[in-house]
């Protein structure tokens, strides 16, 4: 795929790769393509192509990642900041994680005697619909006194994380068979689905953490229209 004439690229990010890792790999491809294009025209190619992204995904997560290519693309970053997003998530109930996802230290919190019924799960999901307050996870890129929160958390430094108002427009139960709960949601920009999963588990009285997360939409952009890294000749 030729990227030299694009300023926005939709990528279906695989699990196990950081958003920065995707950016770096696509940057290498674009740099090579620009080099060939410039040399064919007798011009001096740029040393490194400009590539950015419009919102990260955690390494364990998959789905839509919007990349901004070249000067024209990176100038559009502000266009994507406040767009609503859709996700599909799988929550493991009865356990918690130090990071809210599979990358943290997992602790079992409940035995078989406290299994919530499906009706209770539906009621809890309904309670999280609308405008709610959410505490930013300790393992996040938010800066606390000039330092990234995840850096502080990794060093065992406890800080008071900020609470923000978010909107959960839709929150539906996709499937539930203890201890696995699958949900789909549409949320406002700035919502942490890891925190939402933890809060749902806490409200059910059993704890919970995300084992899978997939972003399917950002505004009007859909993962259905995204390319995979293999389409760009990129292997993991």
C-alpha positions in Angstrom: 0.0 0.0 0.0 1.3 3.4 -1.0 1.2 5.8 2.0 2.8 8.9 0.3 -0.6 10.3 -0.8 -2.4 9.8 2.5 -2.6 12.0 5.6 -4.9 9.8 7.7 -4.5 6.0 8.0 -6.8 3.7 9.9 -5.0 0.8 11.5 -6.4 -2.3 13.2 -3.8 -2.6 16.0 -2.9 -6.1 17.1 -2.7 -7.2 20.7 0.8 -7.1 22.3 2.0 -4.0 20.6 2.0 -0.4 21.9 0.6 2.4 20.0 4.1 3.9 19.7 5.3 0.6 18.3 2.7 0.8 15.5 3.7 4.4 14.8 7.4 3.5 14.6 6.7 0.7 12.2 4.5 2.7 9.9 7.0 5.6 10.1 9.7 3.3 8.7 7.5 2.2 5.9 6.5 5.7 5.0 10.1 6.9 5.2 11.2 4.3 2.7 8.3 5.1 0.4 9.1 8.8 0.5 12.7 8.1 -0.1 12.0 6.1 -3.3 9.5 8.8 -4.5 11.8 11.7 -3.9 14.8 10.0 -5.5 12.7 9.2 -8.6 12.0 12.9 -8.9 15.6 13.9 -8.3 14.9 15.4 -4.9 16.5 15.0 -1.6 14.3 12.8 0.6 13.5 13.6 4.2 15.5 11.7 6.8 12.4 10.6 8.7 8.7 10.8 7.9 6.2 12.5 10.2 3.7 10.0 11.8 1.6 10.6 14.8 -1.6 9.1 16.3 -5.0 10.4 17.4 -5.4 8.5 20.7 -3.5 5.6 22.2 -4.6 2.0 22.8 -3.1 -0.1 25.6 -0.7 -2.8 24.4 -3.1 -5.6 25.3 -5.9 -3.9 23.4 -6.8 -4.2 19.7 -8.8 -2.2 17.2 -9.0 1.2 15.7 -5.9 3.4 15.8 -5.9 6.6 13.7 -2.5 7.5 12.4 -1.7 10.9 11.0 0.8 11.0 8.2 3.1 13.9 7.1 2.8 17.5 8.0 -0.8 17.8 6.6 -1.9 14.8 8.7 -0.2 15.7 12.0 -1.8 19.2 11.8 -5.2 17.5 12.0 -4.6 16.0 15.5 -7.0 18.4 17.1 -9.9 17.2 14.9 -9.9 13.9 16.7 -9.4 14.9 20.4 -13.0 15.0 21.5 -14.7 12.3 19.4 -16.8 9.7 21.0 -15.6 6.1 20.9 -17.1 2.6 20.8 -15.5 -0.4 22.5 -16.0 -4.1 23.1 -14.6 -5.4 26.3 -14.3 -8.7 28.3 -14.2 -8.5 32.0 -13.0 -11.3 34.3 -15.1 -11.1 37.4 -14.0 -12.4 40.8 -10.5 -11.1 40.4 -8.7 -7.8 40.3 -5.6 -6.5 38.7 -3.1 -3.9 39.9 -3.3 -2.3 36.5 -7.0 -3.0 35.7 -6.0 -5.4 32.9 -4.1 -8.5 32.0 -0.7 -6.9 32.4 -1.0 -6.4 36.1 -0.7 -8.5 39.2 -3.9 -10.6 39.4 -5.6 -11.3 42.7 -8.6 -13.5 43.4 -11.3 -11.7 45.3 -14.4 -14.0 45.5 -15.4 -17.6 45.8 -18.2 -19.4 44.0 -20.7 -18.4 46.7 -21.0 -14.8 45.5 -21.8 -15.3 41.8 -24.1 -12.4 40.7 -27.1 -13.3 38.6 -27.6 -12.0 35.1 -30.4 -9.6 36.2 -28.0 -8.1 38.8 -25.4 -7.6 36.1 -27.9 -5.8 33.9 -29.0 -3.5 36.7 -25.4 -2.6 37.4 -24.7 -1.8 33.8 -27.7 0.4 33.6 -26.4 2.3 36.7 -23.3 3.3 34.7 -25.2 4.7 31.8 -25.3 8.5 31.5 -23.0 11.1 32.9 -20.9 9.6 35.7 -17.7 10.4 37.6 -14.6 8.3 36.9 -11.3 8.2 38.8 -8.4 8.2 36.4 -6.4 4.9 36.8 -3.0 5.1 38.5 -1.6 3.3 35.5 -2.3 6.0 33.0 -0.3 8.7 31.1 -1.9 11.6 33.1 0.7 13.8 34.6 0.8 14.3 38.4 3.1 17.1 39.5 4.9 16.9 36.1 5.4 13.1 36.2 3.4 10.4 34.4 1.1 8.6 36.7 2.2 5.1 35.5 5.8 6.0 36.4 4.8 6.8 39.9 2.6 3.7 40.2 5.5 1.4 39.0 7.7 2.9 41.8 5.0 2.2 44.4 4.3 5.9 44.9 0.7 6.4 45.8 -1.0 9.6 44.7 -4.5 11.0 44.7 -5.7 10.5 41.1 -8.2 13.0 39.6 -11.9 12.4 39.2 -13.4 13.4 35.9 -17.0 13.5 34.5 -17.5 11.3 31.5 -20.5 10.1 29.5 -21.5 6.6 28.8 -24.1 6.8 26.0 -24.6 3.1 25.6 -23.6 0.1 27.8 -25.0 -3.3 26.8 -24.5 -6.8 28.0 -23.2 -8.9 25.1 -22.7 -12.2 27.0 -22.4 -13.4 30.6 -21.3 -16.7 31.9 -19.5 -16.6 35.2 -16.8 -15.3 35.6 -16.7 -13.8 32.1 -18.7 -10.7 31.3 -18.7 -9.2 27.8 -19.9 -5.7 27.2 -20.2 -3.2 24.4 -20.2 0.6 25.0 -20.2 4.0 23.4 -18.4 6.6 25.6 -17.2 10.1 25.5 -13.6 11.0 24.9 -11.4 10.6 27.9 -13.2 7.5 29.3 -11.0 4.7 30.6 -12.6 1.4 29.9 -10.1 -0.3 32.3 -11.6 1.9 35.0 -15.1 1.2 33.9 -14.5 -2.6 34.1 -13.1 -2.2 37.6 -16.0 -0.1 38.7 -18.5 -2.6 37.3 -16.8 -5.4 39.2 -16.7 -3.4 42.3 -20.4 -2.5 42.0 -21.2 -6.2 41.7 -19.3 -6.8 44.9 -16.9 -9.3 43.3 -14.2 -7.2 41.6 -13.2 -7.4 38.0 -10.5 -6.5 35.4 -10.3 -6.4 31.6 -8.9 -9.4 29.8 -9.8 -8.1 26.3 -10.5 -4.7 24.9 -11.2 -3.7 21.3 -11.9 -0.2 20.0 -14.3 -0.4 17.1 -15.1 3.3 16.3 -13.8 6.8 16.8 -16.4 9.3 15.8 -17.4 8.3 12.3 -14.3 6.3 11.7 -14.7 2.5 11.9 -12.3 -0.4 12.4 -14.2 -2.1 9.5 -12.3 0.3 7.2 -8.9 -0.1 8.8 -5.9 -1.9 7.4 -3.9 -4.5 9.3 -0.1 -4.1 9.6 0.4 -7.1 7.3 -1.3 -5.1 4.6 1.6 -2.7 4.9 4.2 -5.4 4.9 4.8 -5.1 8.6 5.2 -8.2 10.8 5.0 -8.1 14.6 
